[in-house]
């Protein structure tokens, strides 16, 4: 039994703060988000032969494009619900864009069942 001041392991892990897409601003980093994948763009291939995809994702507060390199972009499907650890936000081609930082991770945690909103679209210039 724990005293009222202590959180059990499960409660402590549920305590993690996730950022809402609507709250994202350029320069924010070390972000944790949970979102559903709406659309996956066609890959662009860089000179170094990396595949880069723009993926439209949303949570209950709005939507944004995330730029995914190589394998993560190939593995995702529309409807996947993902958790992003160590994300950051920047402006690319006049659009607010979400990225996975070095050492960050994108994990599929579920699928299909998540409340989301496509407005506001934080990636619209």
N, CA and C atoms as a LAMMPS dump frame, in Angstrom:
ITEM: TIMESTEP
0
ITEM: NUMBER OF ATOMS
375
ITEM: BOX BOUNDS ff ff ff
-5.0000000000000000e+02 5.0000000000000000e+02
-5.0000000000000000e+02 5.0000000000000000e+02
-5.0000000000000000e+02 5.0000000000000000e+02
ITEM: ATOMS id mol type element x y z
1 1 1 N 0.836 -1.18 0
2 1 2 C 0 0 0
3 1 3 C 0.883 1.246 0
4 2 1 N 0.498 2.242 -0.797
5 2 2 C 1.302 3.464 -0.831
6 2 3 C 0.587 4.557 -0.052
7 3 1 N 1.378 5.445 0.499
8 3 2 C 0.762 6.578 1.194
9 3 3 C 0.2 7.537 0.157
10 4 1 N -0.632 8.453 0.57
11 4 2 C -1.319 9.334 -0.374
12 4 3 C -0.353 10.214 -1.172
13 5 1 N 0.878 10.408 -0.696
14 5 2 C 1.823 11.263 -1.397
15 5 3 C 2.597 10.564 -2.506
16 6 1 N 2.496 9.224 -2.574
17 6 2 C 3.285 8.484 -3.551
18 6 3 C 2.402 7.988 -4.689
19 7 1 N 2.993 7.929 -5.887
20 7 2 C 2.268 7.374 -7.035
21 7 3 C 2.801 5.97 -7.303
22 8 1 N 1.925 5.06 -7.638
23 8 2 C 2.368 3.717 -8.011
24 8 3 C 3.018 3.819 -9.381
25 9 1 N 3.703 2.789 -9.815
26 9 2 C 4.376 2.792 -11.119
27 9 3 C 3.44 3.174 -12.255
28 10 1 N 2.264 2.581 -12.274
29 10 2 C 1.308 2.853 -13.351
30 10 3 C 0.843 4.299 -13.311
31 11 1 N 0.495 4.781 -12.127
32 11 2 C 0.036 6.175 -12.015
33 11 3 C 1.139 7.132 -12.437
34 12 1 N 2.379 6.824 -12.079
35 12 2 C 3.506 7.697 -12.431
36 12 3 C 3.663 7.747 -13.949
37 13 1 N 3.514 6.596 -14.623
38 13 2 C 3.68 6.604 -16.077
39 13 3 C 2.509 7.318 -16.757
40 14 1 N 1.341 7.324 -16.131
41 14 2 C 0.186 8.015 -16.713
42 14 3 C 0.295 9.533 -16.502
43 15 1 N 1.235 9.919 -15.668
44 15 2 C 1.431 11.312 -15.299
45 15 3 C 2.187 12.112 -16.358
46 16 1 N 2.771 11.402 -17.326
47 16 2 C 3.592 12.049 -18.344
48 16 3 C 2.749 13.093 -19.089
49 17 1 N 3.317 14.273 -19.245
50 17 2 C 2.593 15.348 -19.925
51 17 3 C 2.81 15.267 -21.428
52 18 1 N 1.732 15.21 -22.164
53 18 2 C 1.807 15.235 -23.622
54 18 3 C 1.41 16.626 -24.087
55 19 1 N 2.092 17.114 -25.112
56 19 2 C 1.785 18.42 -25.681
57 19 3 C 0.678 18.255 -26.709
58 20 1 N -0.259 19.193 -26.74
59 20 2 C -1.304 19.166 -27.766
60 20 3 C -0.779 19.852 -29.024
61 21 1 N -1.19 19.356 -30.181
62 21 2 C -0.74 19.916 -31.453
63 21 3 C -1.05 21.414 -31.537
64 22 1 N -2.202 21.834 -31.038
65 22 2 C -2.592 23.243 -31.106
66 22 3 C -1.605 24.148 -30.356
67 23 1 N -0.872 23.577 -29.38
68 23 2 C 0.063 24.367 -28.563
69 23 3 C 1.444 24.506 -29.199
70 24 1 N 1.683 23.826 -30.333
71 24 2 C 3.022 23.816 -30.919
72 24 3 C 3.405 25.166 -31.514
73 25 1 N 4.67 25.549 -31.276
74 25 2 C 5.217 26.799 -31.809
75 25 3 C 6.631 26.524 -32.307
76 26 1 N 7.105 27.308 -33.294
77 26 2 C 8.464 27.099 -33.804
78 26 3 C 9.49 27.152 -32.672
79 27 1 N 10.476 26.267 -32.738
80 27 2 C 11.541 26.267 -31.739
81 27 3 C 11.274 25.388 -30.53
82 28 1 N 10.048 24.88 -30.372
83 28 2 C 9.772 23.991 -29.233
84 28 3 C 10.525 22.683 -29.443
85 29 1 N 11.066 22.123 -28.342
86 29 2 C 11.764 20.848 -28.473
87 29 3 C 11.552 19.978 -27.255
88 30 1 N 12.073 18.748 -27.356
89 30 2 C 11.909 17.754 -26.298
90 30 3 C 10.43 17.494 -26.018
91 31 1 N 9.649 17.409 -27.08
92 31 2 C 8.196 17.26 -26.971
93 31 3 C 7.779 15.804 -26.925
94 32 1 N 6.686 15.558 -26.21
95 32 2 C 6.027 14.24 -26.215
96 32 3 C 4.617 14.462 -26.726
97 33 1 N 4.246 13.724 -27.765
98 33 2 C 2.908 13.86 -28.336
99 33 3 C 2.329 12.481 -28.615
100 34 1 N 1.009 12.419 -28.643
101 34 2 C 0.302 11.227 -29.104
102 34 3 C -0.636 11.71 -30.196
103 35 1 N -0.608 11.033 -31.354
104 35 2 C -1.441 11.47 -32.473
105 35 3 C -1.833 10.299 -33.349
106 36 1 N -2.825 10.54 -34.207
107 36 2 C -3.267 9.542 -35.178
108 36 3 C -2.777 9.968 -36.555
109 37 1 N -2.338 8.998 -37.364
110 37 2 C -1.858 9.267 -38.714
111 37 3 C -3.063 9.39 -39.642
112 38 1 N -3.177 10.53 -40.342
113 38 2 C -4.292 10.745 -41.262
114 38 3 C -3.908 10.438 -42.711
115 39 1 N -2.804 11.024 -43.163
116 39 2 C -2.38 10.844 -44.56
117 39 3 C -0.868 10.718 -44.6
118 40 1 N -0.389 9.891 -45.542
119 40 2 C 1.051 9.725 -45.725
120 40 3 C 1.393 10.178 -47.133
121 41 1 N 2.275 11.163 -47.231
122 41 2 C 2.662 11.696 -48.535
123 41 3 C 3.595 10.752 -49.279
124 42 1 N 3.748 11.015 -50.593
125 42 2 C 4.699 10.248 -51.395
126 42 3 C 6.114 10.572 -50.932
127 43 1 N 7 9.58 -50.967
128 43 2 C 8.363 9.854 -50.508
129 43 3 C 9.14 10.713 -51.509
130 44 1 N 9.959 11.61 -50.979
131 44 2 C 10.954 12.313 -51.789
132 44 3 C 12.279 11.654 -51.447
133 45 1 N 13.148 11.472 -52.452
134 45 2 C 14.44 10.848 -52.201
135 45 3 C 15.523 11.921 -52.245
136 46 1 N 16.313 11.991 -51.166
137 46 2 C 17.384 12.992 -51.089
138 46 3 C 18.582 12.528 -51.911
139 47 1 N 19.557 13.433 -52.096
140 47 2 C 20.797 13.1 -52.818
141 47 3 C 21.524 11.946 -52.139
142 48 1 N 21.37 11.864 -50.808
143 48 2 C 22.038 10.788 -50.051
144 48 3 C 21.212 9.507 -50.038
145 49 1 N 20.155 9.478 -50.855
146 49 2 C 19.302 8.296 -51.003
147 49 3 C 18.442 7.988 -49.775
148 50 1 N 18.044 9.019 -49.022
149 50 2 C 17.104 8.852 -47.917
150 50 3 C 15.707 9.165 -48.43
151 51 1 N 14.727 8.422 -47.938
152 51 2 C 13.327 8.722 -48.256
153 51 3 C 12.769 9.644 -47.183
154 52 1 N 12.16 10.744 -47.612
155 52 2 C 11.542 11.683 -46.674
156 52 3 C 10.073 11.802 -47.032
157 53 1 N 9.207 11.618 -46.041
158 53 2 C 7.768 11.733 -46.265
159 53 3 C 7.178 12.788 -45.345
160 54 1 N 6.187 13.497 -45.869
161 54 2 C 5.405 14.41 -45.05
162 54 3 C 4.137 13.654 -44.666
163 55 1 N 3.909 13.519 -43.376
164 55 2 C 2.782 12.737 -42.865
165 55 3 C 1.871 13.665 -42.069
166 56 1 N 0.576 13.686 -42.442
167 56 2 C -0.39 14.518 -41.721
168 56 3 C -0.897 13.735 -40.518
169 57 1 N -0.719 14.344 -39.315
170 57 2 C -1.135 13.695 -38.07
171 57 3 C -2.037 14.647 -37.292
172 58 1 N -2.866 14.098 -36.402
173 58 2 C -3.805 14.937 -35.653
174 58 3 C -4.027 14.376 -34.256
175 59 1 N -4.393 15.288 -33.336
176 59 2 C -4.913 14.88 -32.038
177 59 3 C -6.215 15.641 -31.842
178 60 1 N -6.749 15.663 -30.617
179 60 2 C -8.057 16.286 -30.421
180 60 3 C -8.016 17.799 -30.602
181 61 1 N -6.79 18.385 -30.621
182 61 2 C -6.685 19.844 -30.669
183 61 3 C -6.403 20.415 -32.058
184 62 1 N -5.979 19.573 -33.006
185 62 2 C -5.661 20.069 -34.348
186 62 3 C -4.758 19.099 -35.082
187 63 1 N -4.23 19.531 -36.239
188 63 2 C -3.359 18.639 -37.006
189 63 3 C -2.093 19.378 -37.431
190 64 1 N -1.079 18.615 -37.821
191 64 2 C 0.21 19.159 -38.265
192 64 3 C 0.872 18.12 -39.16
193 65 1 N 1.827 18.569 -39.976
194 65 2 C 2.623 17.631 -40.762
195 65 3 C 3.885 17.29 -39.988
196 66 1 N 4.236 15.999 -40.014
197 66 2 C 5.493 15.554 -39.428
198 66 3 C 6.355 15.042 -40.577
199 67 1 N 7.626 15.379 -40.546
200 67 2 C 8.561 14.946 -41.579
201 67 3 C 9.257 13.69 -41.085
202 68 1 N 9.098 12.583 -41.818
203 68 2 C 9.68 11.307 -41.387
204 68 3 C 10.687 10.805 -42.409
205 69 1 N 11.835 10.41 -41.923
206 69 2 C 12.925 9.914 -42.762
207 69 3 C 12.99 8.395 -42.722
208 70 1 N 13.16 7.81 -43.9
209 70 2 C 13.434 6.387 -44.075
210 70 3 C 12.393 5.468 -43.424
211 71 1 N 12.848 4.524 -42.6
212 71 2 C 11.998 3.438 -42.1
213 71 3 C 10.702 3.863 -41.418
214 72 1 N 10.714 4.834 -40.475
215 72 2 C 9.433 5.174 -39.818
216 72 3 C 8.333 5.547 -40.829
217 73 1 N 8.707 6.287 -41.851
218 73 2 C 7.727 6.674 -42.865
219 73 3 C 7.21 5.497 -43.68
220 74 1 N 8.047 4.481 -43.858
221 74 2 C 7.651 3.298 -44.626
222 74 3 C 6.718 2.393 -43.827
223 75 1 N 6.865 2.406 -42.502
224 75 2 C 6.119 1.465 -41.669
225 75 3 C 4.737 1.964 -41.265
226 76 1 N 4.542 3.274 -41.228
227 76 2 C 3.262 3.82 -40.762
228 76 3 C 2.14 3.626 -41.766
229 77 1 N 0.934 3.497 -41.236
230 77 2 C -0.281 3.389 -42.046
231 77 3 C -1.291 4.415 -41.534
232 78 1 N -2.149 4.958 -42.422
233 78 2 C -3.222 5.821 -41.912
234 78 3 C -4.052 5.054 -40.881
235 79 1 N -4.383 5.725 -39.78
236 79 2 C -5.137 5.064 -38.706
237 79 3 C -4.253 4.627 -37.554
238 80 1 N -2.925 4.602 -37.773
239 80 2 C -2.02 4.238 -36.679
240 80 3 C -2.015 5.353 -35.635
241 81 1 N -2.015 4.974 -34.381
242 81 2 C -1.899 5.945 -33.296
243 81 3 C -0.479 5.803 -32.752
244 82 1 N 0.238 6.925 -32.729
245 82 2 C 1.656 6.899 -32.392
246 82 3 C 1.977 7.804 -31.22
247 83 1 N 3.025 7.425 -30.516
248 83 2 C 3.573 8.23 -29.442
249 83 3 C 4.934 8.711 -29.931
250 84 1 N 5.16 10.018 -29.833
251 84 2 C 6.439 10.608 -30.23
252 84 3 C 7.151 11.102 -28.984
253 85 1 N 8.399 10.669 -28.837
254 85 2 C 9.228 11.103 -27.725
255 85 3 C 10.384 11.896 -28.317
256 86 1 N 10.701 13.061 -27.757
257 86 2 C 11.767 13.931 -28.246
258 86 3 C 11.446 14.457 -29.641
259 87 1 N 10.289 15.054 -29.796
260 87 2 C 9.97 15.726 -31.044
261 87 3 C 10.355 17.188 -30.955
262 88 1 N 10.489 17.836 -32.118
263 88 2 C 10.713 19.275 -32.122
264 88 3 C 9.97 19.902 -33.291
265 89 1 N 9.77 21.211 -33.214
266 89 2 C 8.969 21.923 -34.204
267 89 3 C 9.834 22.984 -34.873
268 90 1 N 9.705 23.06 -36.198
269 90 2 C 10.439 24.061 -36.957
270 90 3 C 9.56 24.512 -38.124
271 91 1 N 9.981 25.586 -38.786
272 91 2 C 9.246 26.068 -39.956
273 91 3 C 10.019 25.652 -41.199
274 92 1 N 9.351 24.953 -42.115
275 92 2 C 9.968 24.516 -43.36
276 92 3 C 9.03 24.902 -44.495
277 93 1 N 9.557 25.609 -45.495
278 93 2 C 8.738 26.103 -46.612
279 93 3 C 7.517 26.855 -46.097
280 94 1 N 7.738 27.707 -45.095
281 94 2 C 6.683 28.552 -44.53
282 94 3 C 5.603 27.773 -43.768
283 95 1 N 5.847 26.507 -43.471
284 95 2 C 4.859 25.679 -42.759
285 95 3 C 5.463 25.138 -41.457
286 96 1 N 4.679 25.205 -40.396
287 96 2 C 5.083 24.616 -39.124
288 96 3 C 5.143 23.103 -39.316
289 97 1 N 6.285 22.502 -38.97
290 97 2 C 6.483 21.068 -39.19
291 97 3 C 7.067 20.431 -37.937
292 98 1 N 6.606 19.22 -37.665
293 98 2 C 7.071 18.435 -36.526
294 98 3 C 8.144 17.467 -37.006
295 99 1 N 9.169 17.269 -36.193
296 99 2 C 10.264 16.355 -36.521
297 99 3 C 10.576 15.464 -35.33
298 100 1 N 11.241 14.328 -35.605
299 100 2 C 11.742 13.442 -34.55
300 100 3 C 13.211 13.802 -34.35
301 101 1 N 13.6 14.199 -33.13
302 101 2 C 14.984 14.581 -32.85
303 101 3 C 15.886 13.349 -32.855
304 102 1 N 17.201 13.593 -33.014
305 102 2 C 18.175 12.499 -32.871
306 102 3 C 17.984 11.895 -31.494
307 103 1 N 17.926 10.578 -31.425
308 103 2 C 17.723 9.918 -30.143
309 103 3 C 16.252 9.886 -29.734
310 104 1 N 15.384 10.488 -30.536
311 104 2 C 13.955 10.447 -30.254
312 104 3 C 13.35 9.17 -30.799
313 105 1 N 12.107 8.905 -30.426
314 105 2 C 11.483 7.695 -30.972
315 105 3 C 10.008 7.92 -31.274
316 106 1 N 9.585 7.235 -32.315
317 106 2 C 8.197 7.245 -32.745
318 106 3 C 7.718 5.806 -32.626
319 107 1 N 6.695 5.589 -31.799
320 107 2 C 6.205 4.224 -31.585
321 107 3 C 4.727 4.147 -31.898
322 108 1 N 4.345 3.076 -32.594
323 108 2 C 2.916 2.827 -32.785
324 108 3 C 2.392 2.256 -31.481
325 109 1 N 1.326 2.872 -30.937
326 109 2 C 0.802 2.4 -29.655
327 109 3 C -0.584 1.785 -29.783
328 110 1 N -1.268 2.055 -30.897
329 110 2 C -2.631 1.559 -31.068
330 110 3 C -3.057 1.818 -32.511
331 111 1 N -4.342 1.589 -32.802
332 111 2 C -4.84 1.972 -34.118
333 111 3 C -6.324 2.286 -34.098
334 112 1 N -6.695 3.166 -35.013
335 112 2 C -8.07 3.53 -35.375
336 112 3 C -8.909 4.311 -34.379
337 113 1 N -8.765 4.085 -33.084
338 113 2 C -9.716 4.684 -32.157
339 113 3 C -9.12 5.865 -31.413
340 114 1 N -9.298 7.068 -31.946
341 114 2 C -8.785 8.254 -31.272
342 114 3 C -9.582 9.444 -31.746
343 115 1 N -9.98 10.269 -30.811
344 115 2 C -10.687 11.493 -31.162
345 115 3 C -9.671 12.476 -31.716
346 116 1 N -9.984 13.09 -32.877
347 116 2 C -9.047 14.065 -33.427
348 116 3 C -9.801 15.169 -34.137
349 117 1 N -9.082 16.25 -34.419
350 117 2 C -9.638 17.376 -35.131
351 117 3 C -8.647 17.827 -36.192
352 118 1 N -9.136 18.137 -37.39
353 118 2 C -8.248 18.612 -38.435
354 118 3 C -8.12 20.135 -38.406
355 119 1 N -8.856 20.779 -37.501
356 119 2 C -8.786 22.245 -37.359
357 119 3 C -8.375 22.578 -35.931
358 120 1 N -7.482 23.506 -35.708
359 120 2 C -6.738 24.205 -36.765
360 120 3 C -5.628 23.325 -37.347
361 121 1 N -5.299 23.582 -38.63
362 121 2 C -4.167 22.908 -39.258
363 121 3 C -2.945 23.774 -38.982
364 122 1 N -2.084 23.321 -38.084
365 122 2 C -0.929 24.109 -37.654
366 122 3 C 0.129 24.205 -38.74
367 123 1 N 0.031 23.373 -39.804
368 123 2 C 1.002 23.411 -40.884
369 123 3 C 0.597 24.337 -42.018
370 124 1 N -0.598 24.941 -41.945
371 124 2 C -0.97 25.883 -42.985
372 124 3 C -0.199 27.179 -42.755
373 125 1 N 0.385 27.757 -43.823
374 125 2 C 1.193 28.977 -43.654
375 125 3 C 0.361 30.129 -43.113
